[in-house]
């Protein structure tokens, strides 16, 4: 019997297989993370803007050490040395702390800036029990330095992870880390300084991010 050969295009289409359930699930998860990550961008801007606004209410003696701490880390990181080993040691400490609570073992080292937390605790202990007011600028410098270290190496680690299609995990993960760390930092400043208001920061961030999202929504659909 005569069997006509399949055309190349017919052969290609016949070899295609429908995506499996796992592939569909993976694609859906990636798309969801990417969508949420993009939606977090207005919140990233809002928390940064409102935090700077609250920080500007403080005296220069409180603001300058924090700013110099951030600048100091960036200068060391960019021009002298990448202190990745310090970041990794901090992550191991958190892994040990949360090893009995499995869901947080992988998340906590990225979400919680361990050095910033320890320096903040040292600040309150030193101030309350040892009267170390003269060391306040040094503590604030350390907080700025350690927080910059945490955010930079979290971003670098997330960005370097293999298999991150469309950078969904990076955009989503770093967005969540940045916002949570901004909340933790604002809580510290609220407790440490009278004129810094966590409620004003939180409410301002919410209102600003909400306004940006509504504006974008109106521009796209109306």
C-alpha distance (Angstrom), angle and dihedral (degrees) to the residues before:
residue distance angle dihedral
X1 . . .
X2 3.74 . .
X3 3.82 113.2 .
X4 3.78 111.6 -171.6
X5 3.79 113.6 -140.4
X6 3.74 117.0 -111.5
X7 3.73 116.5 -108.4
X8 3.84 114.6 -112.9
X9 3.78 91.8 -111.9
X10 3.80 91.2 51.2
X11 3.80 90.1 50.1
X12 3.79 92.5 51.7
X13 3.80 93.1 50.7
X14 3.80 92.1 45.5
X15 3.82 90.3 54.7
X16 3.79 93.5 52.8
X17 3.77 114.4 104.3
X18 3.78 125.5 -155.4
X19 3.82 113.0 -108.8
X20 3.77 115.5 -92.3
X21 3.78 123.9 -118.4
X22 3.80 90.5 -104.7
X23 3.81 91.7 52.9
X24 3.80 91.5 49.1
X25 3.79 90.4 47.6
X26 3.82 91.8 48.8
X27 3.80 92.6 48.3
X28 3.81 91.4 48.2
X29 3.80 91.6 50.5
X30 3.81 92.3 48.1
X31 3.80 90.9 48.7
X32 3.82 91.7 48.4
X33 3.82 92.8 49.6
X34 3.79 91.4 47.2
X35 3.82 91.8 49.2
X36 3.81 92.9 48.5
X37 3.81 90.8 44.7
X38 3.80 91.6 54.0
X39 3.80 90.2 46.7
X40 3.82 88.5 54.3
X41 3.81 92.5 60.0
X42 3.84 93.8 84.8
X43 3.81 88.7 49.8
X44 3.82 90.6 51.6
X45 3.77 90.2 54.4
X46 3.81 92.3 43.6
X47 3.82 96.9 51.3
X48 3.81 91.1 46.0
X49 3.80 93.3 48.9
X50 3.81 94.9 45.0
X51 3.79 93.8 44.2
X52 3.80 90.8 53.1
X53 3.82 88.2 47.6
X54 3.81 91.9 54.6
X55 3.79 91.8 42.2
X56 3.81 89.9 54.7
X57 3.83 88.6 61.8
X58 3.80 91.1 65.6
X59 3.76 126.3 85.5
X60 3.78 117.7 -91.9
X61 3.81 90.6 -112.4
X62 3.82 88.6 65.7
X63 3.80 97.9 39.6
X64 3.81 101.7 44.1
X65 3.84 97.4 60.6
X66 3.80 91.2 51.1
X67 3.81 92.7 49.3
X68 3.80 91.7 45.7
X69 3.79 89.5 49.5
X70 3.80 90.9 57.1
X71 3.82 92.0 43.9
X72 3.81 91.0 45.9
X73 3.79 92.8 55.3
X74 3.81 93.2 46.2
X75 3.80 90.7 50.1
X76 3.82 92.0 51.5
X77 3.81 92.3 43.2
X78 3.81 95.5 48.4
X79 3.78 102.0 37.4
X80 3.81 111.0 18.9
X81 3.81 118.7 21.5
X82 3.79 141.1 -17.3
X83 3.83 104.3 -129.9
X84 3.80 94.1 -154.4
X85 3.80 91.5 142.7
X86 3.82 90.7 61.9
X87 3.81 90.7 52.6
X88 3.81 92.2 47.9
X89 3.80 92.8 49.9
X90 3.81 89.3 53.1
X91 3.79 89.9 50.7
X92 3.80 91.2 51.8
X93 3.79 90.6 52.5
X94 3.81 90.5 55.0
X95 3.80 91.5 45.7
X96 3.80 89.1 55.8
X97 3.81 92.1 47.0
X98 3.82 93.5 50.2
X99 3.81 98.6 34.5
X100 3.82 90.4 109.4
X101 3.79 91.2 55.1
X102 3.79 104.3 57.8
X103 3.84 99.5 -170.4
X104 3.82 90.7 62.7
X105 3.81 99.5 41.4
X106 3.80 93.1 89.7
X107 3.80 97.5 31.2
X108 3.82 103.6 44.4
X109 3.85 97.2 62.5
X110 3.80 89.2 59.0
X111 3.80 100.0 37.9
X112 3.81 100.0 42.8
X113 3.82 118.2 62.6
X114 3.81 95.2 -146.5
X115 3.81 97.1 -170.5
X116 3.81 92.2 48.0
X117 3.81 90.2 50.7
X118 3.81 92.8 48.5
X119 3.81 92.9 47.8
X120 3.82 90.3 48.1
X121 3.82 90.6 51.8
X122 3.82 89.3 47.6
X123 3.80 89.2 50.9
X124 3.81 93.7 56.3
X125 3.80 94.0 41.6
X126 3.79 92.2 48.7
X127 3.78 92.5 46.6
X128 3.81 97.6 45.0
X129 3.81 102.0 39.2
X130 3.79 106.5 22.6
X131 3.80 103.4 30.2
X132 3.80 92.7 -127.4
X133 3.80 95.8 166.0
X134 3.77 91.4 140.6
X135 3.81 89.6 62.4
X136 3.81 95.9 53.5
X137 3.85 94.2 101.5
X138 3.81 89.4 51.7
X139 3.82 92.0 52.3
X140 3.83 91.5 47.5
X141 3.81 90.3 48.4
X142 3.82 89.2 52.0
X143 3.80 91.3 50.3
X144 3.80 92.3 52.8
X145 3.81 91.7 44.6
X146 3.82 95.3 47.4
X147 3.81 94.7 44.8
X148 3.81 91.6 51.4
X149 3.82 88.9 49.1
X150 3.81 91.1 51.2
X151 3.81 96.0 48.2
X152 3.81 95.6 44.0
X153 3.80 95.2 50.1
X154 3.80 93.0 41.6
X155 3.79 88.6 54.7
X156 3.80 91.8 46.1
X157 3.81 93.3 48.4
X158 3.81 94.3 47.4
X159 3.80 92.4 45.8
X160 3.82 92.3 51.5
X161 3.81 96.0 51.9
X162 3.79 113.3 118.5
X163 3.78 121.7 -122.8
X164 3.79 94.9 28.8
X165 3.78 98.2 143.3
X166 3.80 115.4 -159.3
X167 3.84 86.2 -1.3
X168 3.81 87.0 -90.2
X169 3.80 94.6 146.2
X170 3.80 91.1 48.2
X171 3.81 96.0 49.1
X172 3.80 93.7 42.8
X173 3.81 97.3 39.3
X174 3.77 98.6 45.3
X175 3.80 91.6 44.2
X176 3.82 90.6 56.5
X177 3.82 92.6 44.4
X178 3.80 92.9 50.0
X179 3.81 93.9 49.7
X180 3.82 94.7 45.5
X181 3.81 92.1 47.6
X182 3.80 90.5 48.6
X183 3.82 88.5 53.9
X184 3.82 91.9 49.4
X185 3.79 91.8 48.1
X186 3.79 92.6 48.4
X187 3.83 89.5 51.4
X188 3.79 89.5 54.8
X189 3.80 93.0 49.4
X190 3.80 90.1 46.3
X191 3.82 90.2 55.7
X192 3.79 94.9 39.9
X193 3.82 101.1 45.0
X194 3.76 130.1 40.2
X195 3.79 97.6 -145.2
X196 3.82 96.5 51.0
X197 3.82 110.7 90.4
X198 3.79 119.5 -161.7
X199 3.81 90.8 -168.9
X200 3.81 91.7 53.3
X201 3.81 89.9 47.5
X202 3.80 93.4 48.2
X203 3.79 95.8 44.0
X204 3.80 92.4 44.6
X205 3.80 91.5 49.8
X206 3.80 91.6 49.2
X207 3.79 94.6 47.8
X208 3.81 94.2 45.1
X209 3.81 95.3 47.4
X210 3.82 89.9 45.2
X211 3.81 90.8 51.5
X212 3.82 92.0 49.3
X213 3.82 92.2 49.2
X214 3.81 92.3 48.6
X215 3.80 91.3 48.9
X216 3.82 91.8 50.9
X217 3.82 91.1 46.1
X218 3.82 91.9 51.6
X219 3.79 91.9 47.6
X220 3.81 91.9 51.7
X221 3.79 101.6 42.1
X222 3.82 107.3 23.5
